[in-house]
Amino acid sequence: MANPALFGQPDHYSKRVILPPDDAHDNGGVHTNSGIPNHAFYLAIEGGTNRTSGIRVTGVGGANREQIEKIFYRAFAQLMPSNADFSMARAITLRAAQDLYGINTAPYTAVRDAWTAVGVN
């Protein structure tokens, strides 16, 4: 998650792989492109700089990892529709952050900034 490129995955939306939407092509690249939200998740916790955008994120830190875990779990397991795209994923994780911790909080800011760093606005 720290460096998706090491595993052949994009770390930024501008580098996403666009494939045909069928089984032979990973249904449009859903697993290959998972590096983008995975890197956002990592940055929201650990902080750091996205290698493509150069945008630095202040994460919540390892001691507060559970906050981001709860946000992403709520968003991806409870709120996300099956046809969600990257933009929807950003909006829904921000909604989950707001629901759980409020706007103007470190978890909300970390999630917002992490999505921006990976090019999802």
C-alpha positions as CSV (number, residue, x, y, z in Angstrom):
1,M,0.0,0.0,0.0
2,A,2.9,2.3,0.6
3,N,4.1,2.0,-3.0
4,P,1.7,0.2,-5.3
5,A,4.0,0.6,-8.3
6,L,6.3,-2.0,-6.8
7,F,3.5,-4.5,-7.5
8,G,2.5,-3.3,-10.9
9,Q,-0.4,-1.2,-9.6
10,P,-1.0,2.5,-10.2
11,D,-0.6,4.9,-7.2
12,H,-2.6,7.7,-8.9
13,Y,-5.8,8.1,-10.9
14,S,-3.9,9.4,-13.9
15,K,-2.1,6.1,-14.1
16,R,-5.2,3.8,-13.9
17,V,-5.4,0.9,-16.3
18,I,-8.4,1.0,-18.6
19,L,-9.3,-2.5,-19.8
20,P,-12.4,-4.1,-21.4
21,P,-15.1,-4.8,-18.8
22,D,-15.1,-8.6,-19.0
23,D,-13.7,-11.5,-17.0
24,A,-10.7,-12.0,-19.2
25,H,-9.6,-8.4,-18.5
26,D,-10.1,-8.2,-14.7
27,N,-13.6,-6.6,-15.2
28,G,-12.0,-3.4,-16.4
29,G,-9.0,-3.6,-14.2
30,V,-10.7,-3.6,-10.8
31,H,-7.9,-5.5,-9.0
32,T,-5.0,-3.8,-10.9
33,N,-6.5,-0.4,-10.1
34,S,-7.1,-1.2,-6.5
35,G,-3.6,0.3,-5.8
36,I,-5.2,3.7,-6.0
37,P,-7.7,3.4,-3.1
38,N,-5.2,1.2,-1.2
39,H,-2.6,3.9,-1.4
40,A,-5.2,6.5,-0.3
41,F,-6.0,4.2,2.7
42,Y,-2.3,4.0,3.5
43,L,-1.7,7.7,3.2
44,A,-4.7,8.5,5.5
45,I,-3.1,6.4,8.2
46,E,0.6,6.7,7.8
47,G,0.9,9.9,5.9
48,G,3.5,10.6,3.3
49,T,3.9,11.9,-0.2
50,N,2.3,10.4,-3.3
51,R,5.1,9.7,-5.8
52,T,3.0,10.9,-8.8
53,S,1.3,14.0,-7.6
54,G,3.9,15.1,-5.1
55,I,1.1,15.9,-2.7
56,R,2.0,15.3,1.0
57,V,-0.6,14.0,3.4
58,T,-0.6,14.1,7.2
59,G,-2.1,10.8,8.3
60,V,-3.7,10.1,11.6
61,G,-0.8,7.9,12.6
62,G,-0.5,4.3,13.5
63,A,-2.0,4.8,17.0
64,N,-5.2,6.1,15.4
65,R,-5.3,3.5,12.6
66,E,-8.6,2.2,13.8
67,Q,-10.3,5.5,12.8
68,I,-9.4,5.1,9.1
69,E,-10.2,1.4,9.2
70,K,-13.7,2.2,10.6
71,I,-14.2,4.9,7.9
72,F,-13.2,2.6,5.0
73,Y,-15.1,-0.3,6.4
74,R,-18.3,1.7,6.8
75,A,-17.9,3.2,3.3
76,F,-16.9,0.0,1.4
77,A,-19.0,-2.6,3.3
78,Q,-22.1,-0.6,4.3
79,L,-22.6,2.5,2.0
80,M,-20.9,1.8,-1.3
81,P,-23.1,0.7,-4.3
82,S,-21.8,-2.0,-6.5
83,N,-21.4,0.4,-9.5
84,A,-19.3,2.9,-7.6
85,D,-16.5,4.7,-9.4
86,F,-13.4,6.4,-7.9
87,S,-15.3,9.7,-7.5
88,M,-18.1,8.0,-5.6
89,A,-15.6,6.1,-3.4
90,R,-14.1,9.4,-2.4
91,A,-17.5,10.9,-1.7
92,I,-18.7,7.9,0.3
93,T,-15.5,7.6,2.4
94,L,-15.8,11.3,3.2
95,R,-19.5,10.8,4.2
96,A,-18.4,7.9,6.4
97,A,-15.7,10.0,8.0
98,Q,-18.2,12.8,8.6
99,D,-20.8,10.3,10.1
100,L,-18.2,8.8,12.4
101,Y,-16.0,11.8,13.4
102,G,-17.4,15.0,11.9
103,I,-16.0,17.5,9.4
104,N,-13.0,19.5,10.6
105,T,-11.5,16.4,12.3
106,A,-8.1,14.8,11.7
107,P,-9.7,11.6,10.3
108,Y,-11.9,13.5,7.8
109,T,-9.0,15.7,6.7
110,A,-6.7,12.7,6.3
111,V,-9.2,10.9,4.1
112,R,-9.9,14.0,2.0
113,D,-6.2,14.8,1.5
114,A,-5.3,11.2,0.8
115,W,-7.9,11.0,-2.1
116,T,-6.6,14.3,-3.4
117,A,-3.0,13.0,-3.3
118,V,-4.0,10.0,-5.4
119,G,-5.8,12.2,-7.9
120,V,-9.4,11.5,-7.1
121,N,-11.2,14.8,-6.6
